[in-house]
Amino acid sequence: MMTTRTRTPSEWCYAPGVERLNPQQAGFWRSILRPSYAGRVWDKVSAAVRAGDLGPAARLKPIAGGRRYELRIYVADVGDRDAVLRIRRVLRFRLGFVRAHQLL
């Protein structure tokens, strides 16, 4: 398990059967991570997405010259309140993020 990231291009993962998202409907949970947390958080999030337990896709992207990472966890339809709240519950209660919007 990688616990620290170095400056790399974006990493994407998709749920089974998902090839792309409709940008007109998709939304995302967003968090900014320190490099020391990015690897551990990405391991948990990408495993949950690939298992179909989270949203349809996620992305980890270096920003600020690699001093921070932006994590996005996508929802297929931002208007689907149940799906948005389900992702929040998975982040908080299954993956152990106390504040789902912070992901520290």
Backbone as a printed PyTorch tensor [residue, N CA C, xyz], in Angstrom:
tensor([[[  0.8460,  -1.1730,   0.0000],
         [  0.0000,   0.0000,   0.0000],
         [  0.8910,   1.2350,   0.0000]],

        [[  0.6290,   2.1360,  -0.9170],
         [  1.3960,   3.3700,  -1.0030],
         [  0.7950,   4.3940,  -0.0450]],

        [[  1.6120,   5.0040,   0.8040],
         [  1.0900,   5.9880,   1.7410],
         [  1.4590,   7.4070,   1.3510]],

        [[  2.4280,   7.5920,   0.4860],
         [  2.8120,   8.9230,   0.0250],
         [  2.8560,   8.9170,  -1.4880]],

        [[  2.3020,   9.9230,  -2.1010],
         [  2.2970,  10.0400,  -3.5490],
         [  3.3890,  11.0020,  -3.9910]],

        [[  3.8550,  10.8140,  -5.1910],
         [  4.7510,  11.7720,  -5.8160],
         [  3.9990,  12.4140,  -6.9680]],

        [[  4.5750,  13.3840,  -7.6040],
         [  3.8970,  14.0950,  -8.6870],
         [  3.6450,  13.1590,  -9.8670]],

        [[  2.3790,  12.8540, -10.0970],
         [  1.9830,  11.9440, -11.1700],
         [  0.7640,  12.5110, -11.8720]],

        [[  0.4420,  11.9930, -13.0580],
         [ -0.8030,  12.4090, -13.7090],
         [ -2.0040,  11.9080, -12.9120]],

        [[ -3.1660,  12.3490, -13.3040],
         [ -4.3990,  11.9170, -12.6420],
         [ -4.5610,  10.4050, -12.6800]],

        [[ -5.1090,   9.8710, -11.6190],
         [ -5.4860,   8.4550, -11.5690],
         [ -7.0050,   8.4100, -11.5450]],

        [[ -7.5790,   7.5330, -12.3560],
         [ -9.0250,   7.3340, -12.4150],
         [ -9.3490,   5.8920, -12.0650]],

        [[-10.5250,   5.6740, -11.5050],
         [-11.0570,   4.3200, -11.3780],
         [-12.5620,   4.3990, -11.6260]],

        [[-13.1050,   3.3020, -12.1270],
         [-14.5220,   3.2470, -12.4910],
         [-15.1840,   2.0220, -11.8740]],

        [[-16.4690,   2.1610, -11.5880],
         [-17.2640,   1.0310, -11.1280],
         [-17.4810,   0.0880, -12.3050]],

        [[-17.7940,  -1.1800, -12.0260],
         [-18.0470,  -2.1280, -13.1070],
         [-19.1510,  -1.6300, -14.0450]],

        [[-18.8970,  -1.7180, -15.3500],
         [-19.8820,  -1.3330, -16.3480],
         [-19.9290,   0.1510, -16.6700]],

        [[-19.1210,   0.9620, -16.0090],
         [-19.1170,   2.4080, -16.2590],
         [-17.9500,   2.7440, -17.1740]],

        [[-18.2310,   3.4130, -18.2680],
         [-17.1760,   3.8190, -19.1970],
         [-16.9650,   5.3200, -19.1940]],

        [[-18.0490,   6.0710, -19.0220],
         [-17.9270,   7.5210, -18.9420],
         [-19.1440,   8.0820, -18.2400]],

        [[-19.0300,   9.3160, -17.7760],
         [-20.1160,   9.9860, -17.0800],
         [-20.7150,  11.0610, -17.9770]],

        [[-21.9870,  11.3290, -17.8020],
         [-22.6490,  12.4050, -18.5230],
         [-22.3370,  13.7090, -17.7890]],

        [[-21.5290,  14.5990, -18.3900],
         [-21.1350,  15.8190, -17.6890],
         [-22.3040,  16.7550, -17.3880]],

        [[-23.4230,  16.5780, -18.0500],
         [-24.5950,  17.4170, -17.8080],
         [-25.3090,  17.0070, -16.5160]],

        [[-25.1080,  15.7630, -16.0720],
         [-25.8000,  15.2650, -14.8880],
         [-24.8630,  14.9620, -13.7250]],

        [[-23.6350,  14.6240, -14.0140],
         [-22.7150,  14.1680, -12.9660],
         [-22.3220,  15.2920, -12.0220]],

        [[-22.0850,  14.9090, -10.8080],
         [-21.5590,  15.8030,  -9.7780],
         [-20.4910,  15.0470,  -9.0160]],

        [[-19.8920,  15.6760,  -8.0330],
         [-18.8490,  14.9820,  -7.2850],
         [-18.6670,  15.5570,  -5.8930]],

        [[-18.1840,  14.6860,  -5.0130],
         [-17.6650,  15.0860,  -3.7170],
         [-16.2020,  15.4290,  -3.9670]],

        [[-15.7150,  16.5090,  -3.3940],
         [-14.3420,  16.9600,  -3.6410],
         [-13.6240,  17.1740,  -2.3210]],

        [[-12.3670,  16.7750,  -2.3040],
         [-11.5440,  16.9910,  -1.1220],
         [-10.1130,  17.2740,  -1.5430]],

        [[ -9.4240,  18.0860,  -0.7680],
         [ -8.0140,  18.3580,  -0.9850],
         [ -7.2410,  17.6030,   0.0880]],

        [[ -6.2590,  16.8150,  -0.3460],
         [ -5.5100,  15.9460,   0.5640],
         [ -4.0360,  16.3080,   0.5940]],

        [[ -3.4320,  16.0870,   1.7270],
         [ -1.9810,  16.1810,   1.8350],
         [ -1.3880,  14.9060,   1.2460]],

        [[ -0.1830,  14.9880,   0.6840],
         [  0.4350,  13.7920,   0.0950],
         [  0.5600,  12.6260,   1.0830]],

        [[  0.7590,  12.9160,   2.3470],
         [  0.9130,  11.8390,   3.3240],
         [ -0.3660,  11.0230,   3.5090]],

        [[ -1.5250,  11.5750,   3.1580],
         [ -2.7990,  10.8610,   3.2620],
         [ -3.3040,  10.3470,   1.9210]],

        [[ -2.8430,  10.9210,   0.8420],
         [ -3.4240,  10.6420,  -0.4720],
         [ -3.3980,   9.1610,  -0.8380]],

        [[ -2.2990,   8.4780,  -0.5880],
         [ -2.1960,   7.0670,  -0.9470],
         [ -3.1730,   6.1920,  -0.1980]],

        [[ -3.2620,   6.3970,   1.1090],
         [ -4.1900,   5.5870,   1.9240],
         [ -5.6350,   5.8630,   1.5520]],

        [[ -5.9830,   7.1300,   1.3630],
         [ -7.3480,   7.4840,   0.9880],
         [ -7.6860,   6.9130,  -0.3910]],

        [[ -6.7680,   7.0540,  -1.3500],
         [ -7.0110,   6.5460,  -2.6960],
         [ -7.1830,   5.0340,  -2.6840]],

        [[ -6.3930,   4.3200,  -1.9130],
         [ -6.5450,   2.8640,  -1.8390],
         [ -7.9500,   2.4790,  -1.3920]],

        [[ -8.4680,   3.1480,  -0.3650],
         [ -9.8170,   2.8480,   0.1380],
         [-10.8940,   3.2370,  -0.8710]],

        [[-10.7840,   4.4460,  -1.4000],
         [-11.8040,   4.9510,  -2.3220],
         [-11.8210,   4.1500,  -3.6170]],

        [[-10.6600,   3.9140,  -4.2160],
         [-10.6440,   3.1980,  -5.5000],
         [-11.1410,   1.7650,  -5.3450]],

        [[-10.8320,   1.1090,  -4.2300],
         [-11.3400,  -0.2500,  -3.9960],
         [-12.8640,  -0.2420,  -3.8790]],

        [[-13.4180,   0.7410,  -3.1740],
         [-14.8750,   0.8190,  -3.0200],
         [-15.5630,   1.1280,  -4.3490]],

        [[-14.9620,   1.9850,  -5.1660],
         [-15.5500,   2.2960,  -6.4790],
         [-15.5120,   1.0590,  -7.3670]],

        [[-14.3730,   0.3950,  -7.4380],
         [-14.2510,  -0.8000,  -8.2940],
         [-15.1860,  -1.9270,  -7.8560]],

        [[-15.5010,  -1.9680,  -6.5700],
         [-16.4240,  -2.9800,  -6.0610],
         [-17.8870,  -2.5840,  -6.2910]],

        [[-18.1110,  -1.3540,  -6.7670],
         [-19.4760,  -0.8910,  -6.9950],
         [-20.1610,  -0.4030,  -5.7350]],

        [[-19.3920,  -0.1420,  -4.6790],
         [-19.9630,   0.2600,  -3.3970],
         [-20.0250,   1.7640,  -3.1860]],

        [[-19.3760,   2.5190,  -4.0430],
         [-19.3350,   3.9700,  -3.8600],
         [-20.0120,   4.6040,  -5.0670]],

        [[-19.4170,   5.5680,  -5.7110],
         [-20.0010,   6.1770,  -6.9000],
         [-19.5120,   5.4760,  -8.1540]],

        [[-19.8910,   5.9850,  -9.3250],
         [-19.4900,   5.3510, -10.5700],
         [-18.0310,   5.5920, -10.9480]],

        [[-17.3940,   6.6060, -10.3530],
         [-16.0050,   6.9100, -10.7080],
         [-15.3670,   7.7500,  -9.6130]],

        [[-14.0370,   7.7610,  -9.6290],
         [-13.2650,   8.6250,  -8.7240],
         [-11.9850,   9.0200,  -9.4340]],

        [[-11.4170,  10.1470,  -9.0080],
         [-10.1740,  10.6270,  -9.6060],
         [ -9.2930,  11.2300,  -8.5080]],

        [[ -8.0010,  10.9570,  -8.5940],
         [ -7.0070,  11.5770,  -7.7210],
         [ -6.0320,  12.3160,  -8.6200]],

        [[ -5.8600,  13.6160,  -8.3730],
         [ -5.0510,  14.4590,  -9.2610],
         [ -4.1290,  15.3430,  -8.4240]],

        [[ -2.8330,  15.3740,  -8.7650],
         [ -1.9380,  16.2860,  -8.0520],
         [ -2.2340,  17.7330,  -8.4250]],

        [[ -2.1900,  18.6020,  -7.4290],
         [ -2.3620,  20.0400,  -7.6570],
         [ -1.2870,  20.7780,  -6.8630]],

        [[ -1.1860,  22.0430,  -7.0640],
         [ -0.2230,  22.8820,  -6.3360],
         [  1.1880,  22.3210,  -6.4450]],

        [[  1.5560,  21.8950,  -7.6510],
         [  2.9040,  21.3740,  -7.8620],
         [  3.1740,  20.0790,  -7.1230]],

        [[  2.1160,  19.3060,  -6.8350],
         [  2.2730,  18.0350,  -6.1280],
         [  2.2760,  18.1720,  -4.6160]],

        [[  2.0670,  19.3930,  -4.1120],
         [  2.0380,  19.5840,  -2.6590],
         [  0.6950,  19.2120,  -2.0570]],

        [[ -0.3090,  19.0500,  -2.8880],
         [ -1.6480,  18.6320,  -2.4710],
         [ -2.2300,  17.7460,  -3.5670]],

        [[ -3.2900,  17.0160,  -3.2130],
         [ -4.0120,  16.1830,  -4.1720],
         [ -5.4900,  16.4990,  -4.0880]],

        [[ -6.1210,  16.5560,  -5.2650],
         [ -7.5580,  16.7400,  -5.3230],
         [ -8.1920,  15.3730,  -5.5630]],

        [[ -9.1070,  15.0040,  -4.6840],
         [ -9.8510,  13.7620,  -4.8200],
         [-11.2790,  14.1160,  -5.1840]],

        [[-11.7850,  13.4800,  -6.2350],
         [-13.1780,  13.6290,  -6.6170],
         [-13.8330,  12.2540,  -6.6260]],

        [[-14.9730,  12.1660,  -5.9750],
         [-15.7770,  10.9530,  -5.9840],
         [-17.0900,  11.3380,  -6.6670]],

        [[-17.3220,  10.7540,  -7.8150],
         [-18.4260,  11.1770,  -8.6710],
         [-19.7340,  10.4790,  -8.3270]],

        [[-20.8130,  11.1860,  -8.5970],
         [-22.1650,  10.6450,  -8.5590],
         [-22.7360,  10.8420,  -9.9650]],

        [[-23.4200,   9.8350, -10.4860],
         [-23.8890,   9.8700, -11.8710],
         [-24.8980,  10.9890, -12.1190]],

        [[-25.7680,  11.2530, -11.1500],
         [-26.8000,  12.2800, -11.3080],
         [-26.8570,  13.1100, -10.0300]],

        [[-26.3510,  14.3200, -10.1060],
         [-26.2920,  15.1850,  -8.9320],
         [-27.6910,  15.5040,  -8.3900]],

        [[-28.7030,  15.3470,  -9.2100],
         [-30.0710,  15.5610,  -8.7660],
         [-30.6690,  14.3890,  -8.0150]],

        [[-29.9660,  13.2750,  -7.9820],
         [-30.4320,  12.0780,  -7.2760],
         [-29.9710,  12.1530,  -5.8240]],

        [[-30.8020,  12.7630,  -4.9970],
         [-30.4350,  13.0000,  -3.5920],
         [-30.0960,  11.7070,  -2.8640]],

        [[-30.8310,  10.6470,  -3.1310],
         [-30.5670,   9.3630,  -2.4710],
         [-29.1630,   8.8560,  -2.7960]],

        [[-28.7410,   8.9810,  -4.0590],
         [-27.3980,   8.5320,  -4.4530],
         [-26.3250,   9.3880,  -3.7920]],

        [[-26.5470,  10.6890,  -3.7450],
         [-25.5800,  11.5930,  -3.1120],
         [-25.4170,  11.2400,  -1.6330]],

        [[-26.5220,  11.0360,  -0.9480],
         [-26.4670,  10.7100,   0.4780],
         [-25.9200,   9.3040,   0.7260]],

        [[-26.1810,   8.3700,  -0.1980],
         [-25.6270,   7.0250,  -0.0600],
         [-24.1020,   7.0770,  -0.1030]],

        [[-23.5490,   7.8640,  -1.0340],
         [-22.0940,   8.0070,  -1.1260],
         [-21.5560,   8.6060,   0.1720]],

        [[-22.2350,   9.5950,   0.6930],
         [-21.8220,  10.2060,   1.9580],
         [-21.8010,   9.1790,   3.0890]],

        [[-22.8470,   8.3510,   3.1580],
         [-22.8990,   7.3180,   4.2070],
         [-21.7590,   6.3140,   4.0640]],

        [[-21.4700,   5.8860,   2.8370],
         [-20.3690,   4.9410,   2.6160],
         [-19.0490,   5.5690,   3.0530]],

        [[-18.8220,   6.8230,   2.6830],
         [-17.5910,   7.5000,   3.0840],
         [-17.4610,   7.5770,   4.5930]],

        [[-18.5260,   7.9240,   5.2560],
         [-18.4770,   8.0920,   6.7130],
         [-18.4290,   6.7730,   7.4720]],

        [[-19.3650,   5.8960,   7.1850],
         [-19.5570,   4.7370,   8.0460],
         [-18.8390,   3.4770,   7.5920]],

        [[-18.6390,   3.3130,   6.2960],
         [-17.9460,   2.1170,   5.8130],
         [-16.4590,   2.3190,   5.6420]],

        [[-16.0840,   3.4940,   5.1300],
         [-14.6720,   3.7490,   4.8840],
         [-14.0060,   4.4820,   6.0500]],

        [[-14.8010,   4.9610,   6.9880],
         [-14.2480,   5.5280,   8.2090],
         [-13.8370,   6.9820,   8.1590]],

        [[-14.3060,   7.7300,   7.1810],
         [-13.9990,   9.1490,   7.1390],
         [-14.9960,   9.8900,   8.0210]],

        [[-14.5150,  10.4660,   9.1050],
         [-15.3870,  11.0940,  10.0660],
         [-16.1600,  12.2460,   9.4460]],

        [[-15.4740,  13.0520,   8.6970],
         [-16.1270,  14.1500,   7.9730],
         [-15.9900,  13.8470,   6.4950]],

        [[-17.0660,  13.3530,   5.8970],
         [-16.9990,  12.9000,   4.5020],
         [-16.5680,  14.0040,   3.5600]],

        [[-16.8340,  15.2550,   3.8820],
         [-16.4670,  16.3470,   2.9870],
         [-15.0030,  16.7430,   3.1550]],

        [[-14.3270,  16.2550,   4.1930],
         [-12.9360,  16.6430,   4.4110],
         [-11.9480,  15.5570,   4.0310]],

        [[-12.2720,  14.3000,   4.2850],
         [-11.4060,  13.1740,   3.9320],
         [ -9.9620,  13.3550,   4.3800]],

        [[ -9.7620,  13.7110,   5.6180],
         [ -8.4090,  13.8710,   6.1340],
         [ -7.9020,  12.5670,   6.6800]]])
